[in-house]
Amino acid sequence: MSPGDKPVVGGPPWPCVGFVGFRLPTYDPEPTALPLASPHEIGQLVPDSVLDGARYGTCTLRAASVRGDSARYRGEPRRDALVTARFGAGADALVLVVVATGARAAEGAHRAAADACRWIGEAVGRSHPRLAEDMKDGRTDALASGLHRLTDRTYGKLRSRAAELGLDEGAYCAAMRCLLLPADPRARLRVFFGVGTGGLFRLRDHEWEDLEPGLPTAADMAAPGAPGEGPGPDDGRWEAPDEGRLTIDLGIPQPRPPFVEGPLALPAQPFRFHAARANPGDMLLLCSDGLAEPLRGEPGLAGALSARWSSPEAPALVEFLADVQLRVKGYADDRTAAAVWEA
C-alpha cells in the first residue's frame, strides 16, 4: 500500500452489503449456516436479523440487530439481543431501547442477553409513569438513582438464573445498554444507562462525538466522596431491588470507605449513566461492541456512516439495516444499533 492510498467503500451500492477498508472481509456477506436447533426449544430460536423503527415526538428511531459474519459462517446464534418498547400513551408515553450482548464463547449467551432485555424491560415498564415524569422535569439525579436500582435488580436475576443452571456468574451474564426517549415533543432529555461494553455516540454537524461515560479510576475510588454501595434508601418511587443486590458504581457521593492498604479494586461491572438534551439535527447512536469497535477503529466506516446518517431525514428501515451491516475486515462480531434522529 502506497502512502497515498485511502480506504475505500467496496462492494455493490446500498442497500446491498458492502465493505470498508483496504481488504475484503474474510467471510461471505450473507448468512451461510443456521444455528443448531433442539425440538424442545423451537420457541427460543434467534433469527439472524431483527429490524424495527418508530416516530414519537421529535424522535425518529431506527433499530437493527444482525449476526456477525463469524457467527453466520459457523452456524452460531446471535449473542446480541434487541428490545424496543413503548410504555404509556400520548404525551406521557416512554420509549425504551435495550441492547444486550451475551458473554463470548459462553453456552446460552443468547439466552442471557434475552433475559437481560426482558427483565430490564419489565422493570422500566412498571416504573414508567415516574420515569416519564422525571424526564419531563429534568430530574437527572432521581433518574440516575432509580435506574441504577432497576439495573441492580436485573443483574441480581441474572445471577440467580446462573445459579439455577449451575453456571458461573460470568458465563451467564450480558453487557446491557439502554436508551429512554419521552414521546412528549417538549421533553428533549435523552437518558442512557447500562452496564458493560458497547458504544454511545452523537453525530452533530457531520462529526462523531463519543459520549461513552468514563469509568472510575483507582484514584476516584480512593478519593473523599468516592462511590460506595450505590443509591440511598428507596423513596417509594421505584421498584424495590431483589435481595442480594449487585453493587455497581454510579458516581453518587457517599461517605469515604474504610482505609484499605494498597489500591482499591475497580468494580467489575460499573454502572454507566448519561443524560443530555437533544438539539435539532442531532443523531444519537446506541450500539453493541460489534459496531462500536469498528466505528472507533476504522475511520473509513465512521466516514461512510457519517455521510449516510447526517441527513436530517432518517433512512428507510431496509437502508438502515444495510448501513449497519457495512463490513470491515477484522470485525466479525454481531452488530446491534439503535439510532435516533432529532427533528
N, C-alpha and C positions, 0 to 999 in steps of 0.2 A: 504494500500500500504506500503510495507516494504521499508527501506532506500535504499536497493539495486535495487529496481525496476527501470526500464528505460522505457521511451516512446517507443512504437513500431509502425511500419507501419503495419496496418491491412488491411484485405480485400483481394480481388483477386489481382494477379500481374497486372502490366501495360500491355496493355493500358486500362484495366478496372479501374473503380473508386475505390480507396482505401481510408484509413484514417490514421491519425497520432494522437497519444496521448494514454491516459490510458483508455478512454471510447469511446464507439461507438457514433457517432453523432446522434442527435435526429431524424432528418428527413431521408426519403428514399434517396438513392444516385442518383436516376433517376427522371425526371420530373413527376409530378402527375397531376396537373391541368393546363389547358390553361387559359390565361387572358381573361376577358370578352371582346367580340368584338362588335362593332357597324357596321351595314350595310353601314353607311355613312363614315366610317373611315377605311375601309379594307386596304387601302394603307399605313396606319400608324401603322399597327400591327408590333410588335417587336418580332423576332424569339427568341427562348430560348437561342441559342448559335450562335456565328459567329466565323469564323476562316480564317486567311489569312497568307500569307508569301511571301517573295521575297528575291532576292540576287542582291546587287549592290555594285560595288567597292569591298571593303574589308569586307562588312557587309552582314550577313545573318539574315533576320528578321523573327520572328515568332510572331503572334499576335492572341489573343483569348479573347472572352467576353462571359461569361456564367451567367445565372440566378443563384442566390443563392438558397440554399436549402429551406430557408423560403419562398421565392417568388414562387418557384416551387410547394411547398405544398399548398400555399394559392391562387394560380392562379393569381398572380400579375405580371405585365410586368417587364421586366428587366430595372432597372433605369440606368444602365451603357450603354454608347454608345461608339462605336469604329469606327474610320475612319483611313484608310491607303491610302495614295495618292502619286502619283509621278507627279511632275511638271517639264516640260522640257524633253530634250532627251540627250542621250550620257553622256559625262563627265560633262555637265552643269546641269544635272537633279538634283532635290532635292526631297527627300522622307520625307513626313510629316506623323507622327503618332499622333492621338489625342485620348485621353481617357477622357470621361466626366461622371460625376455621378450626377443625379438629387437629389434634396433635399428629405430627408427621409419623408415618410408619406405625401407628397405633391401631390395634384391632378395634373396630367400631368407632373410628374417629368421626365418620359422617353422622353417626347417631348422637355422639356427644355434642357436635355442632348444632344438630337439630333440637336437642334437648335445651341447650343454652338459649336458642332463639325462642323456643316455646315458653320457657319459664320466665324469661325477662319480659316477653310479650304479655303473659298473663298478669305479671306484677304491675307493669305500667298500665295495662288496661284497667285494672281495679283502682288504680290511683289517678287515672287521667283527669278527673274533674279538678283536683287540687293542682296537678301539674299544669293544666291549661291556664288556671288562674294565676299561678306563679309566673308563668311565661308571659302572660299579658302584662303583669305588673312589674316584670323585670327583677324578680326576687331570686337572684342567682345564688346567694348563699343557701337559701332554703332548697333550691333545686339541687345544688351540689350535695347537700347533706342527705336529702331524701333519695336521690338516685344512687348515691353510694350505698344506702341501706338496702334498696331493692336489688342492687348488683350483688351485695353480700348474700342475700337470700338465694339468688340464682346459683352462685358458686357453692353455697352450702348444699344445695340439692344435687349438684354435680358430684360433690364428694360422697354424698350418701349413695347415689346411684353406683359410683365406682365400688364402694364397699359391698353393695348388693351383688355386683357382678364378680366380686373377688379380684378386682383390678387395682393397680396402684393409682393414686390420685392423678399423677402426671400423665397416665395413659388414657384416662377418661376425663379429658378436660378440653377446653377450647378457648382461643382468643375471641373476644366479643367486642364489637364496636357498634354503637347505636347513635341515631340521629333523631331528634324531636323537632317537628315542624308544626306550628299552630296554623289552623285554617283561617283565622281572622286576618284579613289583609292589613289591618292596622298594627298587628303584632309582628315586628321584624326580628325578634330574637330567635336565634338558631342555637340549639344546645346539642353538644356532642358529649358522650360519656362511654366508658368501656374499660376493658382490661385486656392486656396483651398487645401483640404487634399488629401492624397494618398502617394505614395512612389516612390523614385528613388534610386536604389541600383546598386552596381557593384560587380560582382563575379570575384575575381582575386586570383589565386593560391589557389582555394578551400575555400576562406574566403569571407564572405559577408561584404561589406562596405556600410554604409548608407550615401548616398550623398545628402539627402534632404537639400536644402538650409534653413538656420536658419531664424527664424522670428525676426524682430526688437524688442528690448526691450524698456521699457519706458525710460531708461537711454539713449539709442541710439536716441530716438525721441527728447530728450531734449538737446542733445549734439550739440556743434557747427558743422555746416555742416550736420545737420540731414536732411533726405529726406523731400522734400516739395511736390510740386504739380506735380511731375513726370517729364518726359522728356522735353527738351527745344523746341524751335520752330522747325516746320517741315522744313527739308532741301531739300525737293523735292524728296527725295529718297524713301519715304514711303507714303502709303495712308494717307490722312488727316482723323483724327478721327471725329466721329459724334459730333454734338452739345450736350452739357450736358454730357460731358465725365466723366467717373468714375475715381476718384482719388485713385490710389493704390500705395503702396510704392515699390520702386525699389532699393534704396540704392545709387542713384546718388547724389553727394554732391550738396547742394543748400544753399542759404542764410539762416541764422538761423531764425526760425519762431519767431513771436512776443511772448513776455513773457506771459505765462499763469500760474496763481496761481494753484498749485497742479499738479499732474502727467498728462502728455498728454495721451489721449486715443490712443490705437494702432489701426491701420487700421483693419476693419472687414475682409477684403479680400486682404491681402498683395500679391503683385506680387512676384513670385519666378523665379529666373534665375540661370542657372548653365551651364558653358561651360568648357569642358575638352577634352584633346587629348587622343584618344584611343590607347592602346597598343595591339599588337597581343596577342591573348589568353584571352582578357577581355570579359566578358559578361555583358551588361548593361540592367537593367530591369526597365521599367516604368510601374506602376500599380495603380489601384484604391485602395481605403481603404480596400475593401473586401479581397484583398490579402496582402496588406501592413501590416495590423494589425496582422493577424496570423503569418506572416513572422517575425515580431518583437517580438511577444509574445509567440510563441511556438517553442522552439529550435528543436523539432523533425521535424517540417516542414522545417525549414531553413536547417537542415542537409540533409533531404531527397532530397530537390531541389538542394542543392549544389552537392550532389553525382550524380544527373541526369544531371545537366547543366554544370558541369566542363569539360566535354568533348570538345575538340576543334571543333567537328562537331555538328552543330545544330540538334536537334531531328526532326523527321518527323512531319508533321502537326498534325496527329492524336495522336502521342505520346505527343506532347506539350500540346494539349487540355487535355489529361488525367493528365498530371503533374499539370496544373493549377487547376484542379478540386480535387486534393488531399485534403481530408476534415479534419477538426479539430473541435471537439465538442466545441460549444460556438461561432463559427464564421460561420454565415449562410448567409452573405450578398452576393450580386453579386460580381463576380470577373472578372476583366479585366486586361490583362497583355500584354505588348509588350516587347520582349526580342531581343537583338542584339548581335550576336556572331561575334567577330573580328578575321579575318584571319591574 
